[in-house]
């Protein structure tokens, strides 16, 4: 046999198995059968072993996420409650501070009024004491002056009249009359004295 003769059956076999059109895309029947069997075995193993574990993991994660969300929501509610309590305490503190300021202001005004009244009373008392002291000193000065003026007037009158005025009653009358005349004269009054 020649090379040509031996190649002829191969070409004939190739021509008989030649596939065209849609058959090119479809696998052979035995490939479909084994692929289906293998897919069913893998699907059974996946649904029987892998999927339940996967669902358990997903359920655990879902529970953790939901728990975390619940905790976060609870924490947010607690934070909102704490913030509201803080704002209430702050408002209470501000109100109490305002009340304390008002009380301090009122107490300060009362203390100032009391101190003014006390100062006014003290000033009046000091003025009255000074007036009494001045009056006492004026009376003492007047008595002293009257005595000295009386002695001088008596001596002067004795020299003018030429007789001794040793009689105390007479001496007293002469001194009183002289002082009355002296007080009655406008020249004798001090500049700042008030006229009655």
C-alpha positions in Angstrom: 0.0 0.0 0.0 1.1 3.2 -0.8 1.0 6.3 1.3 -1.9 7.5 -0.7 -3.9 4.5 -0.1 -3.3 4.5 3.6 -4.3 8.2 3.9 -7.6 7.6 2.0 -9.4 5.9 4.9 -8.5 8.7 7.3 -9.8 11.3 4.9 -13.0 9.3 4.5 -13.4 8.9 8.2 -12.8 12.6 8.7 -15.4 13.4 6.0 -18.0 11.2 7.8 -17.4 12.9 11.2 -17.5 16.4 9.9 -20.1 18.5 11.8 -21.5 21.7 10.6 -23.9 24.5 11.7 -25.5 24.3 15.1 -24.0 21.0 15.9 -20.6 22.6 16.3 -21.8 24.3 19.5 -23.6 21.4 21.0 -21.5 18.8 22.9 -21.8 15.1 22.4 -24.4 13.2 24.3 -22.0 11.4 26.5 -20.4 14.9 27.5 -23.9 16.1 28.4 -24.6 13.1 30.5 -21.3 13.2 32.5 -21.5 17.0 32.9 -25.1 16.7 34.2 -24.1 13.9 36.7 -21.1 15.9 37.9 -23.2 19.0 38.3 -25.8 17.1 40.3 -23.1 15.7 42.6 -21.5 19.1 43.1 -24.9 20.7 43.6 -25.9 18.1 46.1 -22.7 18.4 48.1 -23.0 22.3 48.0 -26.6 22.3 49.2 -26.0 19.6 51.7 -22.7 20.8 53.3 -21.5 24.2 52.1 -24.8 26.1 52.0 -25.9 25.3 55.6 -22.6 26.4 57.0 -22.7 29.5 54.8 -26.2 30.3 56.1 -25.0 29.7 59.7 -22.1 32.2 59.2 -24.4 34.7 57.5 -27.0 34.3 60.4 -24.2 34.9 63.0 -23.0 37.9 61.1 -26.6 39.2 60.8 -27.1 38.7 64.5 -23.9 40.5 65.3 -24.7 43.4 63.0 -28.3 43.6 64.4 -26.8 43.5 68.0 -24.3 46.1 67.1 -27.0 48.3 65.6 -29.2 47.8 68.7 -26.2 48.7 70.9 -25.5 51.7 68.8 -29.1 52.8 68.9 -29.2 52.3 72.7 -25.9 54.2 73.1 -27.4 57.0 70.9 -30.5 57.1 73.1 -28.4 57.2 76.2 -26.2 59.9 74.7 -29.4 61.9 73.8 -30.7 61.4 77.4 -27.4 62.5 78.9 -27.3 65.5 76.6 -30.9 66.4 77.6 -29.9 66.0 81.2 -26.8 68.1 80.7 -28.9 70.9 79.0 -31.4 70.7 81.9 -28.6 70.9 84.5 -27.1 73.8 82.6 -30.4 75.6 82.5 -30.9 75.0 86.2 -27.4 76.2 87.0 -28.0 79.4 84.9 -31.3 80.0 86.7 -29.7 79.4 90.0 -26.8 81.7 89.1 -29.3 84.4 88.1 -31.2 84.0 91.3 -28.0 84.2 93.3 -27.0 87.3 91.5 -30.4 88.9 92.1 -30.2 87.9 95.8 -26.6 89.3 96.1 -27.7 92.5 94.3 -30.7 92.9 96.7 -28.5 92.1 99.7 -25.9 94.6 98.5 -28.5 97.3 98.1 -29.8 96.5 101.6 -26.3 96.7 103.0 -25.6 100.0 101.1 -28.9 101.4 102.4 -28.1 100.2 106.0 -24.6 101.7 105.8 -25.9 105.0 104.4 -28.4 105.1 107.3 -25.7 104.2 109.8 -23.4 106.8 108.3 -26.1 109.4 108.4 -26.9 108.6 112.0 -23.2 108.6 112.9 -22.8 111.9 111.1 -25.7 113.4 113.0 -24.4 112.0 116.3 -21.0 113.5 115.5 -22.5 116.8 114.6 -24.7 116.8 117.7 -21.7 115.9 119.9 -19.6 118.6 118.2 -22.4 121.1 118.7 -22.8 120.2 122.3 -19.0 120.4 122.8 -18.9 123.8 121.0 -21.8 125.0 123.1 -20.1 123.8 126.3 -16.9 125.4 125.2 -18.7 128.6 124.3 -20.5 128.6 127.6 -17.2 127.9 129.4 -15.6 130.6 127.4 -18.5 133.0 128.1 -18.3 132.2 131.8 -14.6 132.6 131.8 -14.8 135.8 129.7 -17.6 137.1 131.9 -15.6 136.5 135.0 -12.5 138.2 133.5 -14.5 141.0 132.0 -16.3 141.4 135.3 -13.0 141.7 137.1 -11.6 144.1 134.6 -14.9 146.1 134.5 -15.0 146.3 138.3 -11.4 147.5 138.4 -12.1 150.0 135.7 -15.3 151.2 137.3 -13.6 151.5 140.6 -10.9 153.7 139.1 -13.5 155.8 137.2 -16.0 156.1 140.0 -13.3 156.4 142.6 -14.9 154.1 145.0 -14.3 150.4 145.6 -16.9 148.1 144.3 -16.1 145.3 146.6 -19.7 144.4 147.2 -20.3 141.3 145.2 -24.0 142.1 144.5 -23.1 145.5 143.2 -20.2 144.1 141.3 -22.4 141.5 139.7 -25.1 144.0 138.6 -22.4 146.3 137.1 -20.9 143.4 135.2 -24.2 142.1 133.9 -25.3 145.5 132.8 -22.0 146.1 131.0 -22.2 142.7 129.2 -25.8 143.3 128.3 -24.9 146.6 126.7 -22.0 145.0 125.0 -24.1 142.2 123.5 -26.8 144.6 122.4 -24.4 146.8 120.5 -24.1 145.8 116.8 -20.3 146.2 116.8 -19.8 143.6 119.4 -21.5 140.8 117.5 -19.3 138.4 115.7 -19.5 138.4 111.9 -20.9 134.9 111.4 -23.4 135.2 114.4 -27.1 134.9 113.6 -29.5 137.6 114.9 -32.6 136.3 116.7 
